[in-house]
Amino acid sequence: MSDEVRDTSICFARRGNYSVWGDFENISIKHIDGRIWQVGSMYGDPQAALVTWNERYAVIVGCGIVICDLQRFGERVRGGRSWEQTPVLHLLSEPEDIWWFSATEQVLQDDEFIELRLATNLTDDHVGIYSLNPATLDFKPVPRGQPLP
C-alpha cells in the first residue's frame, strides 16, 4: 500500500489574479500571490465556474449558485442572503427547492453592468437558461429565442 497523497482538486476557472478550485464538495478561491480563501461547500460537487472579466466576482454552479465578492477576499464567510451580511452567497440550494446548474458564462462586459447566463441541468424542474446580475442578485429566466447581446 502506498503512502502517496493524491491531489483531487480541480481548477474550474482562472482569470487574472484569481482561480476557482473544487475538491469534491469544497470550494476555494486562490489568489496569484498564494493566498487561499475557503468559501464553502456545494452538495454534489461544483459543476462549472467563472471569474468575471473585471475580477469582481467568482461564480460557481452545481447545486445552486455560489457567488463570491472578490473585493472582500479572505473575509470570514457567514450565513446570509445579502452582500451586507457576508462576502459569499449560496443561492437556490434549499433542500425543499434545489436548483441544479451545469454551466455559466458572462455575456455583457462593461463597467456598469455584469450579466451572467446560467443553464440548469436538463433534468432540473426549472429547466432553462437564466440571467443573473451578481451585484444586484437580479435573477430571471431568459426568454426563449432571445439573442445574446
Backbone torsions as a table, in degrees:
resi	resn	phi	psi	omega
1	MET	NA	135.4	-176.4
2	SER	-91.5	144.7	174.9
3	ASP	-92.5	11.2	-178.1
4	GLU	-63.0	133.0	176.4
5	VAL	-97.0	127.3	-179.0
6	ARG	-101.4	135.9	175.9
7	ASP	-82.3	117.6	-178.3
8	THR	-104.9	7.6	-178.0
9	SER	-77.7	152.7	-179.9
10	ILE	-127.8	132.8	173.4
11	CYS	-86.9	116.3	-178.5
12	PHE	-90.8	-26.5	-177.6
13	ALA	-160.1	151.8	178.4
14	ARG	-149.2	133.1	174.4
15	ARG	-156.7	129.6	176.2
16	GLY	54.4	-117.5	-175.7
17	ASN	-88.4	-3.3	-171.0
18	TYR	-126.4	150.6	170.1
19	SER	-139.8	148.3	-177.9
20	VAL	-108.6	127.3	-175.4
21	TRP	-124.0	143.7	172.5
22	GLY	-124.6	140.8	174.0
23	ASP	-133.7	95.5	-168.4
24	PHE	57.1	-119.0	-175.5
25	GLU	-91.1	-4.6	-177.5
26	ASN	-88.7	139.9	-178.6
27	ILE	-121.1	135.4	174.9
28	SER	-139.6	155.7	175.4
29	ILE	-114.8	130.0	178.4
30	LYS	-110.0	134.7	174.7
31	HIS	-92.4	151.3	-177.0
32	ILE	-59.3	-24.2	-179.9
33	ASP	-80.9	0.5	176.5
34	GLY	104.0	-13.1	178.5
35	ARG	-67.7	146.1	179.5
36	ILE	-125.9	132.4	179.8
37	TRP	-115.3	111.5	176.3
38	GLN	-78.3	113.3	-173.1
39	VAL	-104.2	-6.1	176.9
40	GLY	140.7	-162.1	-179.6
41	SER	-135.6	163.0	179.8
42	MET	-137.9	119.1	178.4
43	TYR	-56.4	134.6	177.8
44	GLY	79.9	6.3	178.4
45	ASP	75.0	143.9	174.4
46	PRO	-61.4	151.5	179.6
47	GLN	-111.4	-32.0	-178.9
48	ALA	-162.1	163.4	179.8
49	ALA	-158.3	165.8	171.8
50	LEU	-153.6	158.4	169.1
51	VAL	-112.5	127.0	-176.4
52	THR	-61.6	156.1	-173.9
53	TRP	-55.0	-31.5	-179.0
54	ASN	-94.6	8.1	179.0
55	GLU	59.0	31.5	178.5
56	ARG	-88.3	-38.8	-176.5
57	TYR	-130.3	150.3	165.1
58	ALA	-114.2	134.9	-178.1
59	VAL	-126.2	127.7	-178.7
60	ILE	-123.1	134.6	-179.0
61	VAL	-123.2	157.5	179.8
62	GLY	164.4	-111.1	171.9
63	CYS	-79.3	91.0	-174.6
64	GLY	83.0	-161.4	-176.6
65	ILE	-130.9	130.0	171.9
66	VAL	-108.2	125.1	179.3
67	ILE	-118.8	127.3	-178.1
68	CYS	-116.6	127.9	175.5
69	ASP	-84.3	104.0	-174.9
70	LEU	-69.1	-16.6	174.5
71	GLN	-70.7	-13.9	178.9
72	ARG	-111.3	26.0	-178.6
73	PHE	-49.0	129.1	176.0
74	GLY	91.7	-14.1	178.0
75	GLU	-64.3	154.3	177.7
76	ARG	-63.8	132.4	179.1
77	VAL	-90.3	126.2	179.2
78	ARG	-121.9	166.0	171.8
79	GLY	-69.9	143.5	178.2
80	GLY	171.1	162.0	-178.3
81	ARG	-118.4	13.0	178.1
82	SER	-143.8	160.1	179.4
83	TRP	-65.8	-24.1	177.9
84	GLU	-69.7	-26.5	-175.4
85	GLN	-89.9	-30.0	-172.5
86	THR	-160.7	152.2	177.6
87	PRO	-83.4	-5.4	-179.7
88	VAL	-134.1	127.2	178.8
89	LEU	-114.5	138.9	174.5
90	HIS	-119.0	108.7	-173.2
91	LEU	-110.3	156.2	173.6
92	LEU	58.1	39.7	-179.3
93	SER	-131.5	22.0	178.6
94	GLU	-69.8	136.3	-176.0
95	PRO	-52.5	-33.8	-179.0
96	GLU	-80.9	-9.8	179.9
97	ASP	-154.6	71.8	-179.6
98	ILE	-84.3	134.4	173.0
99	TRP	-105.5	134.7	-179.6
100	TRP	-110.9	117.6	-179.5
101	PHE	-109.9	149.9	-179.2
102	SER	-123.0	-15.0	-176.8
103	ALA	-154.9	154.7	174.1
104	THR	-148.4	146.8	174.5
105	GLU	-151.1	156.2	177.7
106	GLN	-96.9	134.1	-175.8
107	VAL	-117.5	-20.6	175.1
108	LEU	-118.9	136.2	-178.8
109	GLN	-133.9	93.4	172.8
110	ASP	-146.6	175.5	-174.6
111	ASP	-77.2	-14.5	-174.7
112	GLU	-98.0	-30.1	-170.2
113	PHE	-146.5	138.5	176.6
114	ILE	-119.8	124.7	174.4
115	GLU	-121.7	131.5	175.6
116	LEU	-113.3	148.9	172.4
117	ARG	-111.7	135.3	-179.5
118	LEU	-126.1	132.4	178.7
119	ALA	-107.2	131.6	175.9
120	THR	-80.2	164.0	171.1
121	ASN	-63.5	151.3	-179.2
122	LEU	-65.9	-20.8	-179.9
123	THR	-95.1	-0.1	-179.4
124	ASP	-70.4	145.3	178.0
125	ASP	-62.1	-21.9	-177.5
126	HIS	-105.9	29.6	-170.7
127	VAL	-46.7	132.2	179.4
128	GLY	157.3	-173.2	176.4
129	ILE	-115.8	135.3	-174.8
130	TYR	-125.2	152.8	176.9
131	SER	-103.3	138.1	178.7
132	LEU	-135.9	129.0	168.8
133	ASN	-103.0	108.9	-174.9
134	PRO	-66.1	-24.8	-180.0
135	ALA	-71.1	-43.5	-176.6
136	THR	-99.8	-11.9	-175.7
137	LEU	65.1	20.8	175.3
138	ASP	-68.5	120.5	-175.8
139	PHE	-129.9	123.3	-177.7
140	LYS	-153.1	156.5	177.9
141	PRO	-69.2	148.3	173.6
142	VAL	-90.6	122.1	-179.8
143	PRO	-58.8	142.9	179.0
144	ARG	-59.8	138.7	177.9
145	GLY	83.6	-2.6	179.2
146	GLN	-72.0	125.0	179.9
147	PRO	-70.2	157.8	172.5
148	LEU	-70.0	144.9	179.7
149	PRO	-61.5	NA	NA
